[in-house]
């Protein structure tokens, strides 16, 4: 019989509680003490994630790094997120004592995460001061991007299919959300 993991009752969860959860293929995240559990991603999700990470990496300047999930972004004891793709400074990444602070956080939408990614996570990245947040739909190829302006996210792109968008934050890169080849 395996080990049973239990969660504390009657209080918000913390990063320490999250660290005690099993490595079982699920993604565990916290937003303001509330646990989010999502299943492992689909093939489409992972295909789009790999292609987008590659496109970002090719254009990435030397002082930044493109990282793919799973990688914790800890904003507080009560908020730990795992964006599908993040761009961080090399200096921030190299110092393991510093929490990661992405210049860009990207979420690839799934049916089970769409509302969370477009609402809860977007609001939490905005509140944390993440300069740029993108969501990508892998089924109906689409990218929506926001940039932080005066503490609030402003939508700067909504492109689909073969349309291209030239991002400037965190660095210049052109993205076309067209569906990956089958």
TIVO-2410 file (N, C-alpha, C; in nm, 3 decimals):
# residues 182
REC num residu      c1      c2      c3 atome chaine
REC   1      X   0.084  -0.117   0.000     N      A
REC   1      X   0.000   0.000   0.000    CA      A
REC   1      X   0.088   0.123   0.000     C      A
REC   2      X   0.049   0.227  -0.080     N      A
REC   2      X   0.127   0.349  -0.092    CA      A
REC   2      X   0.104   0.445   0.023     C      A
REC   3      X   0.182   0.551   0.021     N      A
REC   3      X   0.171   0.655   0.122    CA      A
REC   3      X   0.056   0.748   0.085     C      A
REC   4      X  -0.026   0.785   0.181     N      A
REC   4      X  -0.137   0.876   0.159    CA      A
REC   4      X  -0.094   1.015   0.201     C      A
REC   5      X  -0.113   1.111   0.111     N      A
REC   5      X  -0.081   1.250   0.143    CA      A
REC   5      X  -0.208   1.319   0.187     C      A
REC   6      X  -0.203   1.385   0.301     N      A
REC   6      X  -0.319   1.460   0.349    CA      A
REC   6      X  -0.283   1.607   0.353     C      A
REC   7      X  -0.385   1.689   0.336     N      A
REC   7      X  -0.368   1.833   0.341    CA      A
REC   7      X  -0.428   1.887   0.469     C      A
REC   8      X  -0.373   1.995   0.521     N      A
REC   8      X  -0.427   2.052   0.645    CA      A
REC   8      X  -0.567   2.109   0.623     C      A
REC   9      X  -0.648   2.100   0.725     N      A
REC   9      X  -0.783   2.155   0.721    CA      A
REC   9      X  -0.788   2.286   0.797     C      A
REC  10      X  -0.878   2.375   0.755     N      A
REC  10      X  -0.907   2.494   0.833    CA      A
REC  10      X  -0.809   2.609   0.815     C      A
REC  11      X  -0.722   2.603   0.715     N      A
REC  11      X  -0.631   2.715   0.690    CA      A
REC  11      X  -0.591   2.715   0.543     C      A
REC  12      X  -0.541   2.826   0.500     N      A
REC  12      X  -0.490   2.834   0.364    CA      A
REC  12      X  -0.364   2.750   0.352     C      A
REC  13      X  -0.340   2.699   0.232     N      A
REC  13      X  -0.220   2.620   0.209    CA      A
REC  13      X  -0.101   2.712   0.182     C      A
REC  14      X   0.018   2.656   0.202     N      A
REC  14      X   0.141   2.732   0.181    CA      A
REC  14      X   0.233   2.655   0.086     C      A
REC  15      X   0.342   2.720   0.049     N      A
REC  15      X   0.443   2.656  -0.035    CA      A
REC  15      X   0.499   2.532   0.034     C      A
REC  16      X   0.511   2.533   0.165     N      A
REC  16      X   0.559   2.415   0.238    CA      A
REC  16      X   0.463   2.297   0.222     C      A
REC  17      X   0.332   2.324   0.227     N      A
REC  17      X   0.234   2.218   0.204    CA      A
REC  17      X   0.246   2.164   0.062     C      A
REC  18      X   0.267   2.253  -0.032     N      A
REC  18      X   0.281   2.215  -0.172    CA      A
REC  18      X   0.401   2.123  -0.191     C      A
REC  19      X   0.509   2.151  -0.124     N      A
REC  19      X   0.631   2.070  -0.135    CA      A
REC  19      X   0.610   1.927  -0.086     C      A
REC  20      X   0.511   1.906   0.001     N      A
REC  20      X   0.484   1.773   0.055    CA      A
REC  20      X   0.395   1.687  -0.035     C      A
REC  21      X   0.341   1.746  -0.142     N      A
REC  21      X   0.252   1.670  -0.229    CA      A
REC  21      X   0.331   1.575  -0.318     C      A
REC  22      X   0.269   1.466  -0.363     N      A
REC  22      X   0.341   1.365  -0.440    CA      A
REC  22      X   0.377   1.413  -0.581     C      A
REC  23      X   0.480   1.353  -0.635     N      A
REC  23      X   0.517   1.375  -0.775    CA      A
REC  23      X   0.444   1.269  -0.855     C      A
REC  24      X   0.318   1.298  -0.892     N      A
REC  24      X   0.231   1.197  -0.951    CA      A
REC  24      X   0.183   1.232  -1.092     C      A
REC  25      X   0.250   1.326  -1.158     N      A
REC  25      X   0.210   1.363  -1.293    CA      A
REC  25      X   0.111   1.477  -1.299     C      A
REC  26      X   0.056   1.515  -1.185     N      A
REC  26      X  -0.034   1.630  -1.180    CA      A
REC  26      X   0.049   1.756  -1.157     C      A
REC  27      X  -0.007   1.869  -1.195     N      A
REC  27      X   0.056   1.997  -1.167    CA      A
REC  27      X  -0.017   2.057  -1.047     C      A
REC  28      X   0.059   2.088  -0.943     N      A
REC  28      X   0.004   2.148  -0.822    CA      A
REC  28      X   0.052   2.292  -0.814     C      A
REC  29      X  -0.043   2.384  -0.801     N      A
REC  29      X  -0.011   2.526  -0.789    CA      A
REC  29      X  -0.096   2.585  -0.677     C      A
REC  30      X  -0.052   2.699  -0.626     N      A
REC  30      X  -0.128   2.772  -0.525    CA      A
REC  30      X  -0.154   2.913  -0.574     C      A
REC  31      X  -0.276   2.958  -0.555     N      A
REC  31      X  -0.307   3.099  -0.577    CA      A
REC  31      X  -0.372   3.149  -0.451     C      A
REC  32      X  -0.302   3.235  -0.381     N      A
REC  32      X  -0.351   3.293  -0.256    CA      A
REC  32      X  -0.401   3.186  -0.159     C      A
REC  33      X  -0.324   3.078  -0.144     N      A
REC  33      X  -0.355   2.974  -0.048    CA      A
REC  33      X  -0.451   2.868  -0.096     C      A
REC  34      X  -0.504   2.881  -0.217     N      A
REC  34      X  -0.598   2.783  -0.272    CA      A
REC  34      X  -0.524   2.690  -0.368     C      A
REC  35      X  -0.544   2.561  -0.351     N      A
REC  35      X  -0.475   2.461  -0.431    CA      A
REC  35      X  -0.543   2.443  -0.567     C      A
REC  36      X  -0.462   2.446  -0.673     N      A
REC  36      X  -0.507   2.413  -0.807    CA      A
REC  36      X  -0.437   2.286  -0.850     C      A
REC  37      X  -0.513   2.187  -0.895     N      A
REC  37      X  -0.457   2.061  -0.941    CA      A
REC  37      X  -0.504   2.040  -1.084     C      A
REC  38      X  -0.408   2.020  -1.174     N      A
REC  38      X  -0.444   1.995  -1.313    CA      A
REC  38      X  -0.373   1.869  -1.361     C      A
REC  39      X  -0.434   1.798  -1.455     N      A
REC  39      X  -0.372   1.677  -1.506    CA      A
REC  39      X  -0.254   1.709  -1.597     C      A
REC  40      X  -0.179   1.607  -1.632     N      A
REC  40      X  -0.068   1.629  -1.724    CA      A
REC  40      X  -0.123   1.681  -1.857     C      A
REC  41      X  -0.043   1.760  -1.928     N      A
REC  41      X  -0.092   1.824  -2.050    CA      A
REC  41      X  -0.109   1.727  -2.167     C      A
REC  42      X  -0.192   1.769  -2.264     N      A
REC  42      X  -0.218   1.689  -2.384    CA      A
REC  42      X  -0.101   1.697  -2.481     C      A
REC  43      X  -0.106   1.614  -2.583     N      A
REC  43      X  -0.004   1.618  -2.688    CA      A
REC  43      X  -0.003   1.753  -2.759     C      A
REC  44      X  -0.122   1.804  -2.790     N      A
REC  44      X  -0.131   1.934  -2.858    CA      A
REC  44      X  -0.068   2.043  -2.772     C      A
REC  45      X  -0.101   2.041  -2.647     N      A
REC  45      X  -0.047   2.138  -2.552    CA      A
REC  45      X   0.105   2.134  -2.554     C      A
REC  46      X   0.161   2.015  -2.541     N      A
REC  46      X   0.306   2.001  -2.535    CA      A
REC  46      X   0.373   2.036  -2.668     C      A
REC  47      X   0.307   2.003  -2.779     N      A
REC  47      X   0.362   2.039  -2.909    CA      A
REC  47      X   0.372   2.189  -2.928     C      A
REC  48      X   0.264   2.259  -2.893     N      A
REC  48      X   0.263   2.405  -2.904    CA      A
REC  48      X   0.363   2.465  -2.806     C      A
REC  49      X   0.370   2.411  -2.687     N      A
REC  49      X   0.465   2.461  -2.588    CA      A
REC  49      X   0.608   2.450  -2.640     C      A
REC  50      X   0.643   2.335  -2.697     N      A
REC  50      X   0.778   2.315  -2.749    CA      A
REC  50      X   0.809   2.411  -2.864     C      A
REC  51      X   0.714   2.427  -2.956     N      A
REC  51      X   0.735   2.516  -3.070    CA      A
REC  51      X   0.749   2.661  -3.027     C      A
REC  52      X   0.665   2.703  -2.933     N      A
REC  52      X   0.672   2.841  -2.886    CA      A
REC  52      X   0.801   2.864  -2.806     C      A
REC  53      X   0.838   2.769  -2.723     N      A
REC  53      X   0.963   2.782  -2.648    CA      A
REC  53      X   1.082   2.792  -2.744     C      A
REC  54      X   1.080   2.715  -2.851     N      A
REC  54      X   1.187   2.722  -2.950    CA      A
REC  54      X   1.191   2.860  -3.016     C      A
REC  55      X   1.074   2.911  -3.060     N      A
REC  55      X   1.068   3.043  -3.123    CA      A
REC  55      X   1.119   3.151  -3.029     C      A
REC  56      X   1.083   3.142  -2.903     N      A
REC  56      X   1.130   3.240  -2.804    CA      A
REC  56      X   1.280   3.226  -2.780     C      A
REC  57      X   1.330   3.103  -2.777     N      A
REC  57      X   1.472   3.079  -2.751    CA      A
REC  57      X   1.559   3.133  -2.864     C      A
REC  58      X   1.516   3.113  -2.988     N      A
REC  58      X   1.594   3.158  -3.104    CA      A
REC  58      X   1.618   3.309  -3.100     C      A
REC  59      X   1.520   3.384  -3.053     N      A
REC  59      X   1.530   3.530  -3.049    CA      A
REC  59      X   1.579   3.585  -2.916     C      A
REC  60      X   1.597   3.499  -2.818     N      A
REC  60      X   1.627   3.543  -2.681    CA      A
REC  60      X   1.765   3.608  -2.670     C      A
REC  61      X   1.772   3.728  -2.613     N      A
REC  61      X   1.902   3.790  -2.591    CA      A
REC  61      X   1.981   3.716  -2.483     C      A
REC  62      X   2.111   3.739  -2.480     N      A
REC  62      X   2.200   3.666  -2.390    CA      A
REC  62      X   2.172   3.686  -2.242     C      A
REC  63      X   2.111   3.799  -2.205     N      A
REC  63      X   2.088   3.824  -2.063    CA      A
REC  63      X   1.959   3.761  -2.010     C      A
REC  64      X   1.884   3.692  -2.097     N      A
REC  64      X   1.760   3.626  -2.058    CA      A
REC  64      X   1.766   3.478  -2.089     C      A
REC  65      X   1.675   3.401  -2.026     N      A
REC  65      X   1.662   3.257  -2.051    CA      A
REC  65      X   1.517   3.220  -2.068     C      A
REC  66      X   1.491   3.126  -2.157     N      A
REC  66      X   1.357   3.069  -2.175    CA      A
REC  66      X   1.355   2.936  -2.101     C      A
REC  67      X   1.256   2.918  -2.014     N      A
REC  67      X   1.243   2.799  -1.931    CA      A
REC  67      X   1.104   2.740  -1.953     C      A
REC  68      X   1.094   2.607  -1.955     N      A
REC  68      X   0.964   2.543  -1.970    CA      A
REC  68      X   0.926   2.472  -1.840     C      A
REC  69      X   0.796   2.448  -1.825     N      A
REC  69      X   0.742   2.381  -1.708    CA      A
REC  69      X   0.797   2.240  -1.697     C      A
REC  70      X   0.801   2.188  -1.578     N      A
REC  70      X   0.761   2.250  -1.451    CA      A
REC  70      X   0.875   2.331  -1.389     C      A
REC  71      X   0.841   2.452  -1.352     N      A
REC  71      X   0.935   2.541  -1.284    CA      A
REC  71      X   0.852   2.634  -1.196     C      A
REC  72      X   0.873   2.628  -1.067     N      A
REC  72      X   0.794   2.710  -0.974    CA      A
REC  72      X   0.830   2.857  -0.983     C      A
REC  73      X   0.726   2.939  -0.984     N      A
REC  73      X   0.740   3.083  -0.967    CA      A
REC  73      X   0.667   3.114  -0.836     C      A
REC  74      X   0.744   3.145  -0.734     N      A
REC  74      X   0.687   3.166  -0.601    CA      A
REC  74      X   0.675   3.315  -0.575     C      A
REC  75      X   0.552   3.363  -0.569     N      A
REC  75      X   0.528   3.504  -0.543    CA      A
REC  75      X   0.510   3.532  -0.394     C      A
REC  76      X   0.473   3.431  -0.318     N      A
REC  76      X   0.459   3.446  -0.173    CA      A
REC  76      X   0.450   3.305  -0.115     C      A
REC  77      X   0.439   3.294   0.017     N      A
REC  77      X   0.420   3.163   0.080    CA      A
REC  77      X   0.290   3.100   0.033     C      A
REC  78      X   0.195   3.183  -0.012     N      A
REC  78      X   0.062   3.135  -0.047    CA      A
REC  78      X   0.037   3.128  -0.198     C      A
REC  79      X   0.135   3.169  -0.279     N      A
REC  79      X   0.116   3.168  -0.424    CA      A
REC  79      X   0.240   3.113  -0.493     C      A
REC  80      X   0.221   2.996  -0.554     N      A
REC  80      X   0.327   2.930  -0.631    CA      A
REC  80      X   0.265   2.885  -0.763     C      A
REC  81      X   0.313   2.942  -0.873     N      A
REC  81      X   0.260   2.910  -1.005    CA      A
REC  81      X   0.364   2.837  -1.087     C      A
REC  82      X   0.318   2.766  -1.189     N      A
REC  82      X   0.407   2.698  -1.283    CA      A
REC  82      X   0.362   2.733  -1.425     C      A
REC  83      X   0.407   2.846  -1.477     N      A
REC  83      X   0.369   2.877  -1.615    CA      A
REC  83      X   0.427   2.773  -1.710     C      A
REC  84      X   0.361   2.755  -1.823     N      A
REC  84      X   0.409   2.658  -1.921    CA      A
REC  84      X   0.544   2.699  -1.978     C      A
REC  85      X   0.561   2.829  -1.999     N      A
REC  85      X   0.688   2.885  -2.046    CA      A
REC  85      X   0.711   3.014  -1.969     C      A
REC  86      X   0.835   3.040  -1.933     N      A
REC  86      X   0.867   3.168  -1.872    CA      A
REC  86      X   1.002   3.216  -1.924     C      A
REC  87      X   1.015   3.346  -1.925     N      A
REC  87      X   1.141   3.411  -1.961    CA      A
REC  87      X   1.188   3.485  -1.837     C      A
REC  88      X   1.311   3.456  -1.796     N      A
REC  88      X   1.369   3.519  -1.677    CA      A
REC  88      X   1.508   3.571  -1.710     C      A
REC  89      X   1.557   3.661  -1.627     N      A
REC  89      X   1.695   3.707  -1.645    CA      A
REC  89      X   1.789   3.593  -1.607     C      A
REC  90      X   1.902   3.586  -1.675     N      A
REC  90      X   2.001   3.483  -1.644    CA      A
REC  90      X   2.050   3.498  -1.500     C      A
REC  91      X   2.068   3.622  -1.455     N      A
REC  91      X   2.115   3.646  -1.319    CA      A
REC  91      X   2.014   3.593  -1.218     C      A
REC  92      X   1.886   3.617  -1.241     N      A
REC  92      X   1.782   3.569  -1.151    CA      A
REC  92      X   1.778   3.416  -1.151     C      A
REC  93      X   1.792   3.355  -1.267     N      A
REC  93      X   1.790   3.209  -1.278    CA      A
REC  93      X   1.910   3.145  -1.210     C      A
REC  94      X   2.024   3.209  -1.221     N      A
REC  94      X   2.149   3.152  -1.167    CA      A
REC  94      X   2.153   3.152  -1.015     C      A
REC  95      X   2.084   3.246  -0.952     N      A
REC  95      X   2.087   3.255  -0.806    CA      A
REC  95      X   1.970   3.177  -0.747     C      A
REC  96      X   1.995   3.054  -0.702     N      A
REC  96      X   1.887   2.969  -0.653    CA      A
REC  96      X   1.824   3.018  -0.524     C      A
REC  97      X   1.886   3.114  -0.457     N      A
REC  97      X   1.829   3.170  -0.336    CA      A
REC  97      X   1.721   3.274  -0.365     C      A
REC  98      X   1.721   3.328  -0.488     N      A
REC  98      X   1.621   3.428  -0.527    CA      A
REC  98      X   1.503   3.359  -0.594     C      A
REC  99      X   1.381   3.398  -0.559     N      A
REC  99      X   1.266   3.342  -0.631    CA      A
REC  99      X   1.267   3.393  -0.775     C      A
REC 100      X   1.222   3.309  -0.867     N      A
REC 100      X   1.215   3.350  -1.007    CA      A
REC 100      X   1.114   3.461  -1.026     C      A
REC 101      X   1.149   3.559  -1.104     N      A
REC 101      X   1.059   3.669  -1.137    CA      A
REC 101      X   1.054   3.681  -1.290     C      A
REC 102      X   0.956   3.619  -1.353     N      A
REC 102      X   0.954   3.619  -1.499    CA      A
REC 102      X   0.930   3.757  -1.559     C      A
REC 103      X   0.998   3.781  -1.672     N      A
REC 103      X   0.970   3.898  -1.755    CA      A
REC 103      X   0.851   3.867  -1.846     C      A
REC 104      X   0.830   3.737  -1.870     N      A
REC 104      X   0.717   3.687  -1.949    CA      A
REC 104      X   0.673   3.555  -1.890     C      A
REC 105      X   0.541   3.540  -1.872     N      A
REC 105      X   0.481   3.413  -1.833    CA      A
REC 105      X   0.383   3.375  -1.943     C      A
REC 106      X   0.388   3.249  -1.987     N      A
REC 106      X   0.301   3.200  -2.094    CA      A
REC 106      X   0.225   3.079  -2.043     C      A
REC 107      X   0.095   3.079  -2.066     N      A
REC 107      X   0.012   2.963  -2.036    CA      A
REC 107      X  -0.049   2.912  -2.166     C      A
REC 108      X  -0.041   2.781  -2.188     N      A
REC 108      X  -0.105   2.716  -2.301    CA      A
REC 108      X  -0.240   2.666  -2.251     C      A
REC 109      X  -0.348   2.713  -2.314     N      A
REC 109      X  -0.482   2.680  -2.266    CA      A
REC 109      X  -0.516   2.534  -2.287     C      A
REC 110      X  -0.587   2.479  -2.189     N      A
REC 110      X  -0.645   2.345  -2.196    CA      A
REC 110      X  -0.791   2.361  -2.155     C      A
REC 111      X  -0.877   2.268  -2.196     N      A
REC 111      X  -1.017   2.279  -2.153    CA      A
REC 111      X  -1.032   2.292  -2.002     C      A
REC 112      X  -0.948   2.222  -1.926     N      A
REC 112      X  -0.959   2.223  -1.780    CA      A
REC 112      X  -0.896   2.347  -1.716     C      A
REC 113      X  -0.815   2.422  -1.791     N      A
REC 113      X  -0.747   2.537  -1.731    CA      A
REC 113      X  -0.785   2.672  -1.792     C      A
REC 114      X  -0.863   2.671  -1.899     N      A
REC 114      X  -0.894   2.794  -1.973    CA      A
REC 114      X  -0.939   2.909  -1.881     C      A
REC 115      X  -1.040   2.887  -1.800     N      A
REC 115      X  -1.092   2.994  -1.714    CA      A
REC 115      X  -0.989   3.037  -1.609     C      A
REC 116      X  -0.916   2.942  -1.557     N      A
REC 116      X  -0.813   2.974  -1.457    CA      A
REC 116      X  -0.704   3.059  -1.520     C      A
REC 117      X  -0.656   3.018  -1.639     N      A
REC 117      X  -0.548   3.091  -1.706    CA      A
REC 117      X  -0.590   3.232  -1.747     C      A
REC 118      X  -0.714   3.245  -1.796     N      A
REC 118      X  -0.761   3.375  -1.845    CA      A
REC 118      X  -0.807   3.469  -1.734     C      A
REC 119      X  -0.830   3.416  -1.616     N      A
REC 119      X  -0.882   3.499  -1.509    CA      A
REC 119      X  -0.791   3.499  -1.385     C      A
REC 120      X  -0.791   3.389  -1.310     N      A
REC 120      X  -0.715   3.384  -1.185    CA      A
REC 120      X  -0.565   3.407  -1.205     C      A
REC 121      X  -0.505   3.332  -1.297     N      A
REC 121      X  -0.361   3.346  -1.316    CA      A
REC 121      X  -0.326   3.481  -1.375     C      A
REC 122      X  -0.404   3.526  -1.471     N      A
REC 122      X  -0.378   3.658  -1.530    CA      A
REC 122      X  -0.380   3.765  -1.420     C      A
REC 123      X  -0.480   3.762  -1.335     N      A
REC 123      X  -0.490   3.860  -1.227    CA      A
REC 123      X  -0.373   3.848  -1.129     C      A
REC 124      X  -0.329   3.726  -1.102     N      A
REC 124      X  -0.219   3.707  -1.006    CA      A
REC 124      X  -0.086   3.752  -1.064     C      A
REC 125      X  -0.062   3.724  -1.193     N      A
REC 125      X   0.061   3.773  -1.257    CA      A
REC 125      X   0.060   3.926  -1.262     C      A
REC 126      X  -0.054   3.983  -1.291     N      A
REC 126      X  -0.067   4.129  -1.295    CA      A
REC 126      X  -0.035   4.188  -1.158     C      A
REC 127      X  -0.095   4.133  -1.054     N      A
REC 127      X  -0.073   4.183  -0.918    CA      A
REC 127      X   0.073   4.170  -0.876     C      A
REC 128      X   0.140   4.065  -0.925     N      A
REC 128      X   0.281   4.042  -0.891    CA      A
REC 128      X   0.376   4.129  -0.973     C      A
REC 129      X   0.323   4.197  -1.074     N      A
REC 129      X   0.407   4.285  -1.155    CA      A
REC 129      X   0.483   4.217  -1.267     C      A
REC 130      X   0.433   4.101  -1.313     N      A
REC 130      X   0.496   4.033  -1.427    CA      A
REC 130      X   0.476   4.120  -1.552     C      A
REC 131      X   0.585   4.166  -1.617     N      A
REC 131      X   0.573   4.262  -1.726    CA      A
REC 131      X   0.489   4.218  -1.846     C      A
REC 132      X   0.486   4.088  -1.874     N      A
REC 132      X   0.412   4.041  -1.991    CA      A
REC 132      X   0.352   3.904  -1.963     C      A
REC 133      X   0.227   3.885  -2.008     N      A
REC 133      X   0.156   3.759  -1.989    CA      A
REC 133      X   0.088   3.723  -2.120     C      A
REC 134      X   0.110   3.598  -2.166     N      A
REC 134      X   0.049   3.549  -2.289    CA      A
REC 134      X  -0.030   3.423  -2.258     C      A
REC 135      X  -0.140   3.405  -2.331     N      A
REC 135      X  -0.211   3.277  -2.333    CA      A
REC 135      X  -0.220   3.233  -2.478     C      A
REC 136      X  -0.205   3.102  -2.499     N      A
REC 136      X  -0.206   3.045  -2.633    CA      A
REC 136      X  -0.307   2.932  -2.636     C      A
REC 137      X  -0.394   2.934  -2.738     N      A
REC 137      X  -0.489   2.827  -2.759    CA      A
REC 137      X  -0.430   2.731  -2.862     C      A
REC 138      X  -0.401   2.606  -2.823     N      A
REC 138      X  -0.338   2.513  -2.917    CA      A
REC 138      X  -0.435   2.449  -3.016     C      A
REC 139      X  -0.564   2.450  -2.987     N      A
REC 139      X  -0.663   2.384  -3.073    CA      A
REC 139      X  -0.711   2.479  -3.182     C      A
REC 140      X  -0.755   2.597  -3.146     N      A
REC 140      X  -0.789   2.703  -3.240    CA      A
REC 140      X  -0.676   2.804  -3.229     C      A
REC 141      X  -0.571   2.787  -3.309     N      A
REC 141      X  -0.447   2.862  -3.287    CA      A
REC 141      X  -0.471   3.012  -3.268     C      A
REC 142      X  -0.438   3.057  -3.147     N      A
REC 142      X  -0.461   3.197  -3.112    CA      A
REC 142      X  -0.366   3.234  -2.999     C      A
REC 143      X  -0.318   3.357  -3.002     N      A
REC 143      X  -0.235   3.410  -2.895    CA      A
REC 143      X  -0.295   3.544  -2.852     C      A
REC 144      X  -0.313   3.559  -2.722     N      A
REC 144      X  -0.354   3.686  -2.664    CA      A
REC 144      X  -0.243   3.727  -2.569     C      A
REC 145      X  -0.200   3.853  -2.580     N      A
REC 145      X  -0.089   3.902  -2.498    CA      A
REC 145      X  -0.128   4.030  -2.427     C      A
REC 146      X  -0.077   4.041  -2.303     N      A
REC 146      X  -0.096   4.161  -2.222    CA      A
REC 146      X   0.040   4.210  -2.176     C      A
REC 147      X   0.052   4.341  -2.161     N      A
REC 147      X   0.171   4.402  -2.103    CA      A
REC 147      X   0.129   4.490  -1.987     C      A
REC 148      X   0.215   4.494  -1.887     N      A
REC 148      X   0.188   4.574  -1.769    CA      A
REC 148      X   0.211   4.722  -1.800     C      A
REC 149      X   0.111   4.802  -1.776     N      A
REC 149      X   0.120   4.947  -1.797    CA      A
REC 149      X   0.056   5.016  -1.677     C      A
REC 150      X   0.138   5.089  -1.603     N      A
REC 150      X   0.092   5.158  -1.483    CA      A
REC 150      X   0.022   5.061  -1.386     C      A
REC 151      X   0.082   4.943  -1.372     N      A
REC 151      X   0.033   4.846  -1.274    CA      A
REC 151      X  -0.084   4.762  -1.320     C      A
REC 152      X  -0.131   4.779  -1.443     N      A
REC 152      X  -0.247   4.703  -1.494    CA      A
REC 152      X  -0.211   4.642  -1.629     C      A
REC 153      X  -0.268   4.526  -1.658     N      A
REC 153      X  -0.246   4.466  -1.788    CA      A
REC 153      X  -0.330   4.534  -1.894     C      A
REC 154      X  -0.264   4.566  -2.005     N      A
REC 154      X  -0.331   4.618  -2.124    CA      A
REC 154      X  -0.310   4.514  -2.234     C      A
REC 155      X  -0.418   4.477  -2.301     N      A
REC 155      X  -0.405   4.380  -2.410    CA      A
REC 155      X  -0.330   4.445  -2.525     C      A
REC 156      X  -0.225   4.377  -2.574     N      A
REC 156      X  -0.143   4.432  -2.682    CA      A
REC 156      X  -0.150   4.346  -2.808     C      A
REC 157      X  -0.208   4.226  -2.798     N      A
REC 157      X  -0.219   4.141  -2.916    CA      A
REC 157      X  -0.332   4.041  -2.898     C      A
REC 158      X  -0.396   4.010  -3.010     N      A
REC 158      X  -0.493   3.901  -3.020    CA      A
REC 158      X  -0.488   3.855  -3.164     C      A
REC 159      X  -0.403   3.756  -3.189     N      A
REC 159      X  -0.382   3.708  -3.326    CA      A
REC 159      X  -0.417   3.560  -3.334     C      A
REC 160      X  -0.459   3.518  -3.452     N      A
REC 160      X  -0.495   3.378  -3.470    CA      A
REC 160      X  -0.449   3.328  -3.606     C      A
REC 161      X  -0.444   3.196  -3.618     N      A
REC 161      X  -0.408   3.132  -3.743    CA      A
REC 161      X  -0.273   3.179  -3.796     C      A
REC 162      X  -0.274   3.226  -3.920     N      A
REC 162      X  -0.152   3.268  -3.988    CA      A
REC 162      X  -0.115   3.415  -3.961     C      A
REC 163      X  -0.195   3.484  -3.880     N      A
REC 163      X  -0.160   3.622  -3.843    CA      A
REC 163      X  -0.032   3.620  -3.759     C      A
REC 164      X   0.050   3.721  -3.777     N      A
REC 164      X   0.172   3.732  -3.698    CA      A
REC 164      X   0.166   3.855  -3.610     C      A
REC 165      X   0.238   3.848  -3.498     N      A
REC 165      X   0.248   3.960  -3.406    CA      A
REC 165      X   0.393   3.976  -3.366     C      A
REC 166      X   0.438   4.100  -3.369     N      A
REC 166      X   0.574   4.131  -3.328    CA      A
REC 166      X   0.578   4.183  -3.186     C      A
REC 167      X   0.613   4.096  -3.092     N      A
REC 167      X   0.625   4.136  -2.952    CA      A
REC 167      X   0.750   4.221  -2.934     C      A
REC 168      X   0.743   4.314  -2.840     N      A
REC 168      X   0.859   4.394  -2.803    CA      A
REC 168      X   0.902   4.366  -2.660     C      A
REC 169      X   0.810   4.313  -2.578     N      A
REC 169      X   0.838   4.282  -2.438    CA      A
REC 169      X   0.827   4.131  -2.420     C      A
REC 170      X   0.925   4.064  -2.365     N      A
REC 170      X   1.045   4.117  -2.302    CA      A
REC 170      X   1.158   4.147  -2.400     C      A
REC 171      X   1.140   4.106  -2.527     N      A
REC 171      X   1.238   4.135  -2.632    CA      A
REC 171      X   1.167   4.116  -2.767     C      A
REC 172      X   1.223   4.170  -2.873     N      A
REC 172      X   1.158   4.156  -3.004    CA      A
REC 172      X   1.155   4.010  -3.051     C      A
REC 173      X   1.036   3.963  -3.084     N      A
REC 173      X   1.016   3.829  -3.138    CA      A
REC 173      X   0.883   3.830  -3.213     C      A
REC 174      X   0.878   3.762  -3.327     N      A
REC 174      X   0.755   3.753  -3.404    CA      A
REC 174      X   0.694   3.615  -3.384     C      A
REC 175      X   0.565   3.612  -3.351     N      A
REC 175      X   0.493   3.489  -3.322    CA      A
REC 175      X   0.375   3.475  -3.417     C      A
REC 176      X   0.360   3.356  -3.475     N      A
REC 176      X   0.245   3.321  -3.558    CA      A
REC 176      X   0.181   3.197  -3.496     C      A
REC 177      X   0.057   3.209  -3.446     N      A
REC 177      X   0.000   3.097  -3.370    CA      A
REC 177      X  -0.056   2.982  -3.453     C      A
REC 178      X  -0.028   2.976  -3.583     N      A
REC 178      X  -0.083   2.871  -3.668    CA      A
REC 178      X  -0.062   2.732  -3.609     C      A
REC 179      X  -0.161   2.650  -3.630     N      A
REC 179      X  -0.160   2.512  -3.578    CA      A
REC 179      X  -0.035   2.437  -3.621     C      A
REC 180      X   0.024   2.363  -3.529     N      A
REC 180      X   0.140   2.280  -3.565    CA      A
REC 180      X   0.100   2.175  -3.669     C      A
REC 181      X   0.195   2.131  -3.746     N      A
REC 181      X   0.167   2.027  -3.846    CA      A
REC 181      X   0.134   1.895  -3.777     C      A
REC 182      X   0.044   1.822  -3.837     N      A
REC 182      X   0.005   1.692  -3.781    CA      A
REC 182      X   0.097   1.584  -3.826     C      A
***
